Amino acid sequence: MKKSQLTFLVILLLSLLAIPFWGSEYALDWTTKTMIYGIFALSLELLVGTTGLICFGQAAFFGIGAYAVVKISANQASPETMYLLPISILMAGIYALFVGALSLRTKGVYFIMVTLAFAQMAYYVIHDTPIGGGTDGIYLYNKPTLMNWSISSSIAFYLFTLSCLILVLGFLGLITHSRFGRALSGIRINEVRMRAIGFETYNYKLCAFVISGMIAGLAGYLFAVKDGYVNPELLSWHLSGSVLIMIILGGLGHLRGALIGAFSFALLEEFFRSEFIFGSFAKHWHLGLGISIILCVAFLPRGLFGIPALIHTKFLGATNPDDIEQAQDNN
């Protein structure tokens, strides 16, 4: 593991482990939710940042994972995480396989629109049929246990979510540095050349699509267990757009950027919704959040992850930010 990556992981782990000891109950709840969105952002980063596939239907897999745990555990007094979690991930993966097998036959804006169409199809199935309880949603009355140990307390679930985040980050790190990950990067850069040298690019993209959907399903499972409630908005295009903004804000092409973007997006949202700071204007928090994102995109083309390279370029006389970022990753 590279020095910069190890440093980031250590700082991240120590910071998150300190929250249960030094943070309030609200901080614990907020950080848990943000870590779940971090896992969700990592799932999309595999598609957009690594493979170059801009998916606008990622919320469908998130919502399916959330609904799966609620529906399956409905008639169980003490549902078990050890089988509920794999089932939720599997169901999200099955739908991702179905969507990917068809949508990956298109490219560019057509791929974006097809993934959006499949996500909206899932949304309306949940919204307009008794399967998902309609607009009222469904409550999760019995929280799952982990090997007969309760994880319903805020601290226990926080640590469980943190463990899932670290495992997902490590798993995706292994993928991106493997032969498979290098092939995905090659597809992003020049798919025609990859096909010319013998790679079955469709199969690689489909595999990445399914893995991404399964990780999103994991995030959906955690979200449902945390809140104890699901509704059709978990599958809406608004959520797909939000998670896409997260990875752009953090910086595409870096797993660390996806996490930075998720936490930064949540912090910006929390900041502009604060009535203590903005008073009655806080009800227009979308305006402040939107302006902030526009400014970040305009002045930080490589996202928040690229700030060190930008500082080197502007103030230390360097001329190529890409070379600086590469050097940072090699340290």
Secondary structure, DSSP 8 states (H G I E B T S, - for coil): --HHHHHHHHHHHHHHHHHHHHS-HHHHHHHHHHHHHHHHHHHHHIIIIII----S-HHHHHHHHHHHHHHHTTT-SS-BHHHHHHHHHHHHHHHHHHHHHHHTTS-HHHHHHHHHHHHHHHHHHHHHSGGGTGGG-EE--S--EETTEE--SHHHHHHHHHHHHHHHHHHHHHHHTSHHHHHHHHHHHHHHHHHHTT--HHHHHHHHHHHHHHHHHHHHHHHHHHHSEE-GGGGSHHHHHHHHHHHHHH-TT-HHHHHHHHHHHHHHHHHHT-HHHHGGGGGGHHHHHHHHHHHHHHH-TT-GGGHHHHHHHHHS--S-HHHHHHHHHH-
